[in-house]
Amino acid sequence: MSRMTISDAGLQMLKRFEGFRERGLALPDGQWLIGHGRLSMAPLSQSMTREQAHHDLLKDLKPYEEMIHARVRVPLTQTQFDALASFSFSIGLAAFERSDVLRRLNAGDVIAAAVAIDAWRKTRIGGQAVVLDALVRRRALERAMLLESEEDPVAPSVLVRPQIDHAAAILGAPVGLARMALLEETMLAAAVPEDQSTNPAPQDAVAERIATILAQQPATAMALAAPASGAAHDEPFDPEGPDDLPPPSLPSDKIVVSAAAPAAVAERGRAAPPPSRRSKTFHMAMDIIALIGLLIFGLALLALAALAFTHGDAGGGPLTAAILGAPGALAVAMAAFYLAKGQDDR
């Protein structure tokens, strides 16, 4: 009996998910993408036919089919094999070998393995991990294919009324869903050679989109409209902005944010009122009271030191006088110094 390989239906599904590129697409890392997800290190000057892309895909799938035979220790249907072939081809050999999908499948828990497929729906766009719409759809189909069995258990709706699983609804909700078109735009923008950067059309479109989004918030619109020189204004900065503020008119190739933002911050700093005279007088009076208290405390220590010294051994003697007199003299000196200094400052 021959070893199981991906079926024609599974191959057509994989082609649909991988897409087809007749001409090579330059990637930011210097490689080229062509056909059904094939990478090439050399620049591609010729186009690829669908027949050639089909044979290349079968060749690229061989290591993944071998991995499934080597690592999966439970019987698989053809549909389940197709699901694992698509899933492993998507995430890579190393990731598949250490994934919870493989571990749970070998443990005999097909449902838990299918649920674990949903975890692999993120990719990096602009350095941030985001949920990608194409991966959400691909994972959903692979999960359904993995759950397919020869004899599906029945559950009549009149006997089994489902209840909402709030945990599944929360955990399964994608945060920050990104479209595949955004990933392609990012790759194209990063892969444009320097000698082709004279055409500003993609940059203009992105700049217009960002300007429109920023102008929708009144506070941001005020910051964008603020002069970059940071000159003083007659009115204080209003973070809410007037109700009838029209969106600022910005050129599509320039978005003045970094220069306007410091001006807005400086304007807010100037609008802060200085401390009132009453508050300043109150704090000064509290300082004087504290210094007078320190002065009285020091004089009291000096008086006790004098009594101890004059009464000789009965009063504690010279040692006690020194112990009391030293901190008393220091307290009197500090209080007198700061009282005199405060008088000069006033």
C-alpha positions in Angstrom: 0.0 0.0 0.0 1.4 3.4 -1.0 2.1 6.1 1.5 -0.6 8.8 1.8 0.1 12.1 0.1 -1.9 15.2 -0.3 -5.1 14.7 -2.5 -6.1 16.7 -5.5 -8.8 18.4 -3.4 -6.2 19.3 -0.7 -3.8 20.5 -3.4 -6.4 22.8 -4.9 -7.2 24.2 -1.5 -3.5 24.8 -0.8 -3.1 26.6 -4.2 -6.1 28.8 -3.3 -4.6 29.8 0.0 -1.1 30.3 -1.3 -2.1 32.2 -4.4 -0.3 32.3 -7.7 2.3 34.8 -8.9 3.3 34.7 -12.5 6.1 37.1 -12.0 8.5 37.4 -9.1 7.8 39.7 -6.2 10.8 41.3 -4.5 10.7 40.8 -0.7 12.3 43.1 1.9 14.9 40.4 2.9 16.2 40.3 -0.7 14.4 37.1 -1.8 11.8 36.7 -4.5 8.3 35.2 -4.3 6.9 33.4 -7.3 4.4 30.7 -8.2 2.5 29.1 -5.3 4.6 30.5 -2.5 8.1 29.5 -3.8 11.1 31.6 -2.7 14.1 32.3 -4.8 17.4 34.0 -3.9 18.2 35.2 -7.4 16.2 37.9 -9.2 13.6 36.4 -11.5 13.5 37.9 -15.0 11.2 35.3 -16.5 7.6 34.5 -15.7 6.4 31.2 -14.4 3.6 29.1 -15.9 0.9 27.4 -13.7 2.1 24.0 -14.8 5.6 24.8 -13.5 4.2 26.3 -10.3 2.2 23.1 -9.8 5.3 20.8 -10.0 7.3 23.2 -7.8 4.5 23.0 -5.2 4.5 19.2 -5.2 8.2 19.3 -4.7 8.1 21.8 -1.9 5.4 19.7 -0.1 7.5 16.5 0.1 9.3 17.5 3.4 6.0 18.3 5.0 4.4 15.0 3.9 7.4 13.2 5.3 7.2 15.1 8.6 3.5 14.0 9.0 4.4 10.4 8.4 7.3 10.5 10.8 5.7 12.5 13.7 2.0 11.6 13.7 1.4 8.4 15.5 -2.4 8.0 15.1 -4.3 6.9 12.0 -5.5 9.8 9.7 -8.1 10.1 7.1 -7.2 11.6 3.7 -9.0 14.9 4.7 -7.1 15.0 8.0 -3.8 14.4 6.2 -4.7 17.3 3.8 -5.4 19.6 6.7 -2.1 18.8 8.4 -0.2 19.2 5.1 -1.8 22.7 4.6 -1.2 23.7 8.3 2.4 22.5 8.5 3.2 24.1 5.1 1.9 27.4 6.5 3.7 27.5 9.9 6.9 25.6 8.9 8.5 22.2 9.8 10.1 23.3 13.1 6.9 25.1 14.4 4.7 22.1 13.5 7.0 19.6 15.3 6.7 21.5 18.6 3.1 22.6 18.2 0.2 21.7 20.5 -1.6 20.5 17.5 0.8 17.6 17.0 1.1 16.9 20.7 -2.6 16.7 21.3 -3.2 14.7 18.1 -0.7 12.1 19.2 -2.4 12.0 22.6 -5.6 11.0 20.9 -7.5 14.2 21.4 -8.5 15.3 17.9 -10.9 18.0 19.2 -8.2 19.7 21.3 -5.8 19.5 18.4 -8.3 21.2 16.1 -8.9 23.9 18.7 -5.1 24.5 18.9 -5.0 25.3 15.2 -6.7 28.6 15.8 -3.7 29.8 17.8 -1.7 30.2 14.6 -3.4 33.1 13.0 -1.0 36.0 13.6 1.9 37.4 11.5 4.1 40.4 11.8 3.3 43.6 9.9 5.6 46.6 10.6 7.2 44.8 13.5 3.9 44.1 15.3 2.1 40.8 15.6 -1.4 41.1 14.2 -4.3 38.7 13.4 -4.4 38.4 9.6 -7.8 37.8 7.9 -6.3 35.3 5.4 -4.9 33.2 8.3 -8.2 33.2 10.2 -10.0 31.8 7.2 -7.3 29.2 6.5 -7.2 28.0 10.1 -11.0 27.7 10.2 -11.0 25.4 7.1 -8.0 23.3 8.4 -9.7 22.9 11.7 -13.0 21.7 10.1 -11.1 19.3 7.9 -9.1 17.9 10.9 -12.4 17.3 12.8 -13.9 15.3 9.9 -14.2 11.6 10.7 -15.6 8.5 9.2 -18.5 8.5 11.6 -19.5 11.9 12.8 -21.4 11.8 16.2 -25.0 12.9 15.9 -26.6 15.6 18.2 -30.3 16.3 17.4 -31.1 19.9 18.0 -34.3 19.1 19.8 -32.3 17.1 22.4 -29.1 19.1 22.5 -29.7 22.8 22.8 -26.3 24.6 22.7 -25.4 27.2 25.4 -23.1 30.1 24.8 -19.5 29.5 25.8 -18.4 33.0 26.9 -14.8 31.9 27.3 -14.6 30.7 23.7 -16.3 34.0 22.5 -13.7 36.1 24.4 -10.6 34.0 23.5 -11.6 33.6 19.9 -12.3 37.2 19.2 -9.5 38.7 17.1 -7.9 41.9 18.4 -6.5 44.3 15.8 -7.5 42.2 12.7 -5.4 43.1 9.7 -6.1 42.6 6.0 -3.8 40.7 3.7 -3.8 43.7 1.4 -2.1 45.7 4.1 0.7 43.1 4.4 1.2 43.2 0.6 1.4 47.0 0.6 3.9 46.9 3.4 6.1 44.4 1.6 5.9 46.3 -1.6 6.8 49.6 0.1 9.8 48.0 1.9 11.0 46.3 -1.3 11.0 49.4 -3.6 14.6 50.0 -4.8 16.2 53.4 -4.2 16.3 54.2 -7.9 12.5 53.7 -8.1 11.6 55.8 -5.1 11.1 58.9 -7.3 7.5 57.9 -7.9 5.7 59.2 -4.8 2.2 57.7 -5.6 2.1 55.0 -2.8 3.6 57.4 -0.2 1.0 60.0 -1.2 -1.8 57.6 -0.7 -0.6 56.5 2.7 0.1 60.1 3.8 -3.5 61.2 2.7 -4.9 58.3 4.7 -3.0 59.1 7.8 -3.8 62.8 7.5 -7.5 62.0 7.2 -7.4 59.8 10.3 -5.5 62.3 12.4 -7.8 65.2 11.4 -10.9 63.4 12.7 -10.0 64.2 16.3 -10.3 67.9 17.3 -7.3 67.9 19.6 -5.1 66.3 16.9 -6.5 68.8 14.4 -5.5 71.7 16.6 -2.0 70.2 17.0 -1.7 69.8 13.2 -2.8 73.3 12.6 -0.5 74.8 15.2 2.6 76.8 13.9 5.8 74.9 14.0 7.8 77.9 15.3 6.2 77.7 18.8 5.3 81.5 18.8 3.1 82.8 21.6 -0.7 83.1 21.1 -3.2 85.4 22.7 -5.5 82.5 23.8 -4.5 79.5 25.9 -4.4 76.1 24.2 -7.8 74.3 24.3 -7.3 70.4 24.2 -10.9 69.9 23.2 -10.9 72.5 20.4 -13.9 74.5 19.2 -16.9 72.7 18.0 -16.8 74.3 14.5 -13.2 73.6 13.8 -12.8 72.5 10.1 -10.3 69.8 9.3 -6.9 71.2 8.5 -5.8 71.3 4.9 -2.6 69.4 4.6 -0.5 68.6 1.6 -0.5 64.9 0.9 3.2 64.5 1.0 3.8 66.3 4.3 2.2 65.7 7.7 3.5 68.3 10.2 3.2 66.4 13.5 6.7 66.3 15.1 7.0 70.1 14.8 3.5 71.0 15.8 3.4 68.8 18.8 6.2 70.5 20.8 4.5 73.9 20.0 1.2 72.6 21.5 3.0 71.2 24.5 4.9 74.5 25.0 1.6 76.4 24.7 0.0 74.3 27.5 3.1 74.9 29.6 2.7 78.7 29.3 -1.0 78.5 30.2 -0.3 77.0 33.6 -1.0 79.7 36.3 1.8 80.7 38.7 1.4 80.1 42.5 -0.8 82.6 44.2 0.7 85.2 46.6 -1.5 84.0 49.4 -0.1 80.4 49.0 3.4 81.8 49.0 2.8 83.8 52.2 1.3 80.8 53.9 4.3 78.6 53.2 6.7 81.3 54.4 4.8 81.7 57.7 4.9 77.9 58.3 8.7 78.0 57.8 9.1 80.8 60.3 7.0 79.0 62.9 9.1 75.8 62.5 12.4 77.8 62.8 11.2 79.5 66.0 10.2 76.1 67.4 13.8 74.9 66.7 15.2 78.0 68.3 13.2 77.4 71.5 14.2 73.8 71.6 17.9 74.7 71.3 17.6 77.3 74.1 15.9 74.8 76.3 18.8 72.3 75.8 21.3 75.1 76.6 19.5 76.0 79.8 19.5 72.3 80.9 23.2 72.1 80.1 23.9 75.2 82.2 22.0 73.8 85.2 23.9 70.5 85.0 27.2 72.3 84.9 26.5 74.7 87.8 25.2 71.9 90.1 28.3 69.8 89.6 27.9 66.1 90.3 24.4 66.6 91.6 23.2 67.9 88.3 25.1 65.3 86.2 28.4 67.1 85.9 30.3 68.4 82.9 29.7 65.3 80.7 25.9 65.8 80.9 26.3 69.5 80.3 28.3 68.7 77.1 25.8 66.1 75.9 22.9 68.6 76.3 24.7 71.7 75.2 26.2 70.5 71.9 22.9 69.8 70.2 21.3 72.8 71.8 23.9 75.1 70.4 23.6 73.5 67.0 19.8 74.0 67.0 20.1 77.6 68.0 22.7 78.3 65.3 20.7 76.7 62.6 17.5 78.5 63.5 19.2 81.8 63.7 20.9 81.3 60.4 17.8 80.4 58.5 15.7 83.1 60.1 18.3 85.7 59.1 18.5 84.2 55.6 14.7 84.3 55.2 14.7 87.9 56.3 17.3 88.8 53.6 15.3 87.0 50.9 12.1 89.0 51.8 
